[in-house]
Amino acid sequence: CYRGIKGKTWHSVADAEGIDVYSGQLPTWRELRDSVTKVVFDKSFADYRLKCCARWFSGFYRMTEIEGFENLNLYGLETPSLTAMFESCAFSSMTLPSGISQLDNAMFRQCESLKTVVIPLGATTIGSTAFQGCKALESVTIPFSVTLVSSLAFEGCDALKTVYVDKGCADRVRKMLADASTAFDVSRITFVEKDPTAFLVTFEANGGTGKMSPMACSPGQVCKLANCAFAPPAGKAAFAGWKSSKNGKLYADGVLVFNLAQPGETVTMTAVYPELSCVQLWENGPFWADCNVGANQPEECGYYFWWGDTVGYRREGES
């Protein structure tokens, strides 16, 4: 059992280990690939903003179990970020946690023991060769948020017989699978439609910069909105909240919400940035902002800038 590596900051494998995952180098824990059967992500991982998980456990052919996968903070991961993350592992089933916006290339390639997969609502893309060579794969659950199945995603999955989809999505998913590979025989697959049990919340930057993954919420249950990861556009103050419509209610960052939409629906939260306010230093004199860029109050530090930068940064440990 391996519990990972944690430091003061852990943005990515490349940052933590001094390697370049995209040039073929792999994490230092790869030396354990012949012995690790289980990986544990404890609750402390939720405090880390990950940047990349590519090839983390590629080739761990004895690994059969992940505990605490839901503790990984996957919101805002850069793309590609999960490439070959579990390539050639020995899982028999996999229920992916929310926060994954796409299953990247080769994510589960050659997982020859994998039989069932549940893809979370909020995922939009199944990447090229994501499940290539998963010869034991029998069933996959694909939510209504998925809009693209890339080439060869299920190539060689000859045992695949059942695909579970949300009501009204069978024809669309069937076409995506057929378009992904001419060698993939869609006619042998049974598509089972089920009533959706959750709605999707997406986030719009509204001129800001950055990326946020969609999130799934269940009607009848309290849901915490993800914290804003967008940087405000030039000339605007720091993020003030979310709105689902122009004249709608303003929702604070990370607020608890309830029944924003019905199952199967999508609600878009748009970031709101107030205009920068200022004071005139004297009559007919210059104007001066009443707080720093990135701050909401005069006493706050706001963002920090390197010389020549136009995008601000917060100090480590600041929200």
Salt bridges, closest charged atoms under 4 A:
ASP42 OD2 - LYS6 NZ 3.64
GLU65 OE2 - LYS38 NZ 3.91
GLU67 OE1 - LYS38 NZ 2.84
GLU87 OE2 - ARG109 NH2 2.69
GLU112 OE1 - LYS135 NZ 3.73
ASP166 OD1 - LYS194 NZ 3.32
ASP171 OD1 - ARG174 NH1 2.77
ASP179 OD2 - LYS175 NZ 2.73
GLU275 OE2 - LYS236 NZ 2.48
